[in-house]
Amino acid sequence: MTTELIVTRGQGAPKNTRRGPVSGRRVRAWNQILVYALLAVYGIVSLYPFLWMISASLKDSHEIVFNPNLIPDNPTLNTLIDTWQRLDFFAFFTNSVIVTGATTIGVIVVYSLASYAFGVISFRGRTALYRFFLVLLFVPAVTVLLPVVLLEKQLGILGTHFGLILPFINGTAPLSILILTAAFQSVPRELREAALMDGAGEWRIFASIYVPVIRPSLITVALLTAIPTWNEYLLTSVSINKEELYTLPLGLRGLQSGAILEYNTLMAGALIVVIPVIIAFIALQRYFVNGLTGALKG
Amino acid sequence: MPSITLPTSTAAEAAPPSQRGRGRRSAKRTSRNNLTGYVFIAPAVILFLLMGLYTLVYGFLLSFATWNGFTPTWKWVGLDNYIDLLGGSAMVSPVILNAAVNTLWVIVGLPVITVVISFPLAILLNSINRFAGAIRTIFFLPYVTAGIAVFYAWTYVLQPQGAINSLLTMLGLGTLSQPQGWLGNPDTALPTLIVVMVWSAVPVAMILYLSALQSVDTSLIEAASIDGAGWWRTNFSITWPLVAPITAVVVLLNIREALQGFQTMLLMTNGGPAEHTNVLGLEAYRLAFLSNLAPTLGLSSALSWLLFAAAIILAFVNLRLFRSKT
């Protein structure tokens, strides 16, 4: 993987690279219509649960039971407002922001330092350590889930936000190191040599030369960390007990296991969970898509 | 853990950092480099020793013991947990066998259906100019939102009075609708969950195919169409073999998800109805966290290590298979 891939294959539509010989304009036009029709069908499949999520959250408790249509008869924002205020989704939202924010910052700091060493400095044991971190990609979440919980119980950090953030940071190690090491390696080595000549220390070189250059890769890593962390359920659900520390996914679970299951409230909660991710994704998607394909294809 | 899906294939054999620019250097410079290197990687290594290595070793040891999580000591049982899981116990084995069969369905269904949908989708998306970016964004939403919120939304549309049943009735296919709900009927529950998992898996697969298609040598395809090969022939005889390495990655990612992922089941059916959607990952989770003081933590660890081993073996076989083809 190269950073050029991440940097230059920027935004914009994929180019049409395959153009057969011209064989009748009519046929081509019909073909295009068919192609768009098929894509539209899958587009609806893609959006299907979101459409119903929006629909349900705009219905009141009466309509959710008696009106099975997608379009509400009397659309209301009350369900959303109620969920946000009365059901404390504001508090859950704040907790999610804290956990996701701290995890993301931690990942960027810890793994940009490590990847700089792996990519730029030649030190003993570098290759072995690098490989070791990458092998961790194979470890299933369920294998470490129980030991992490038991360890945190001993350390007394089980059930705190801190107890979530540490394993979350560690969990993204392989992917972050993979992406950032490649990015640091693609920076011309002469930059460092020249700076060393001028008497700059390693830290200066790292902070004021390398980090600004690989910024797009850092954003990619931040997104690839933040999005799964925002949605994380497994470790959070087995470690957090206090309701005031709940993140959004746990708040949502609370709505579902309540005495009366009201789908309009549940879907309003779901909408509150997905909207920030969708906004972040749309705003930064060029980093996301290109970084992802770069990382996956190696 | 935040489950970042990740292609193990390429990563594992990714070249180690190259030893570029290693000229003659003074001993002083080398030792300074060593020291600086260690300082830079220290936070990552310390975190890993604590949260990674310790927990892995701990879990591995626990797989040779029985424990309920509260008694002060473990009871060492050697390989008993593994033997029980692999057919040696009248209590445990049938549950595991049932979960294994269900997992096998997911292992077959998830990669195959994902490839069958995402490859043509990528070809279609690659052949248009207008709106390609917007369409790609829409196709990608299931990946970024994957989690409890969309699983609940699917549960909502799949319930007995849900949108899927009304849609079928509206289309005159009322006989296909499921009065017990798609997740309530034992025959449809697992296939339905596989479809939901495919829905979440298609975006990454499609984007991988798409980026491969953009780097396919167009002269090959032009030559083929000059020779009179139609759209179908071109895509299946020429493009499909060219993207085989991507198919390998997609299959691998989804086999891993099928083996290890159980969030969809946990949140949508919790293994029901009547264990028809219980899978091995979910069973490992239950043995660890829903054991009600039964001494099954070691059993859970053993099961999760078997899953770990299976994932590595499958990754290896898969790579071999596709490597030899290309």
Interface residues (C-beta under 8 A of the other chain):
Chain A: M1 Q11 G12 A13 P14 K15 N16 T17 R18 G20 P21 Q32 V35 Y36 L38 L39 Y42 G43 V45 S46 L47 Y48 P49 F50 W52 M53 A56 P68 L70 T103 V109 V110 Y111 L113 A114 Y116 A117 F118 G119 I121 S122 F123 R124 R126 T127 L129 Y130 R131 F133 L134 V135 L136 L137 F138 V139 P140 A141 V142 T143 V144 L145 L146 P147 V148 L150 L151 L166 P167 F168 I169 N170 G171 T172 A173 P174 L175 I177 L178 T181 Q185 R189 E193 E202 F206 L224 T225 I227 P228 T229 W230 N231 E232 Y233 L234 L235 V238 P249 L252 R253 Q256 Y263 L266 M267 G269 A270 L271 V273 V274 V277 I278 F281 I282 Q285 F288 V289 L292 T293 A295 L296 K297 G298
Chain B: M1 P2 S3 I4 L6 P7 T8 S9 T10 A11 A12 A14 P16 P17 S18 Q19 R20 G21 R22 N33 N34 L35 T36 G37 Y38 F40 I41 P43 A44 V45 L47 F48 L50 M51 G52 Y54 T55 L56 Y58 G59 L62 G69 I117 L121 L124 L125 N126 S127 I128 N129 R130 F131 A132 G133 I135 R136 T137 I138 F139 F140 L141 P142 V144 T145 A146 G147 I148 A149 V150 Y152 A153 W154 Y156 V157 Q161 A163 S166 W199 V204 I207 L208 L210 S211 A212 L213 Q214 V216 T218 I221 E222 S225 I226 I246 V249 L253 L259 Q260 F262 Q263 L266 L267 G281 A284 Y285 A288 F289 L297 S300 S301 S304 W305 L307 F308 A311 I312 A315
